[in-house]
Amino acid sequence: MTDESGSSDAGKWEQLNRCPECGADMERAAQVGEQIGLYYRCPTHGRFRYSWDDDRLEPVPSITPSINPPTNDDTR
C-alpha cells in the first residue's frame, strides 16, 4: 500500500520554491521582527507570502509609509 499524500505534498511544497508569475526559483526570506508566516522572494516579481487560508502563494504589497508626508498647506 502506498501513501499518495506524501508525493502530492512534496510537489506542493516544491511549488513554494517557484514564482507563481514566471516559475523562477525563489529564495525563502528570513523572518524579521513580528513577521509570521512563509515568505519568498522572486528576483523579478518581488515578495510572496504563503496563504494558509487560500493554500497558495500571494503577492505581498510593497511597504508604504503610514505617516502622511508634510504639506505646504499651513493655515496658521
C-alpha positions in Angstrom: 0.0 0.0 0.0 1.4 3.4 -1.0 0.8 6.8 0.6 -0.3 9.0 -2.2 -0.5 12.1 0.0 3.3 12.0 0.6 4.1 12.5 -3.1 1.5 15.2 -3.7 2.5 17.1 -0.5 6.2 17.0 -1.7 5.0 18.5 -5.0 3.0 21.2 -3.3 6.0 22.3 -1.2 8.2 22.3 -4.2 5.8 24.8 -5.8 6.5 27.2 -3.0 10.1 27.5 -4.3 8.8 28.6 -7.7 7.4 32.1 -8.6 3.7 31.8 -9.4 4.2 34.5 -12.1 7.3 33.2 -14.0 8.2 29.9 -12.5 11.7 31.1 -11.5 13.4 29.7 -8.4 12.6 31.8 -5.3 14.6 32.0 -2.1 12.9 31.7 1.3 13.0 35.1 3.1 14.2 35.1 6.7 11.6 36.2 9.3 12.1 39.7 10.6 10.5 41.3 13.7 6.9 40.3 14.2 6.6 38.8 10.7 4.8 35.5 10.8 4.4 33.0 8.0 6.4 31.7 5.0 7.8 34.5 2.8 9.6 34.0 -0.5 11.3 36.4 -2.9 11.4 36.3 -6.7 14.2 38.4 -8.2 11.8 39.7 -10.9 8.3 39.8 -9.2 9.2 40.6 -5.5 7.9 39.1 -2.3 5.2 36.4 -1.9 3.6 35.0 1.2 2.1 31.6 1.6 -1.6 32.0 2.5 -2.7 29.2 4.8 -6.3 30.3 4.2 -6.2 30.1 0.4 -3.4 27.4 0.2 -1.4 29.4 -2.3 1.3 32.0 -2.7 0.0 35.6 -2.9 1.9 38.8 -3.6 3.0 40.9 -0.7 2.1 44.6 -1.2 5.0 46.9 -1.2 5.5 48.7 2.1 4.1 52.2 2.1 4.8 54.7 4.9 1.9 55.0 7.3 2.8 58.6 8.1 1.4 61.3 5.8 4.1 63.4 4.2 4.2 67.0 5.3 2.3 69.5 3.2 2.8 73.2 2.5 -0.8 73.9 3.3 -0.1 75.6 6.6 -3.2 77.6 7.8 -1.6 79.4 10.8 
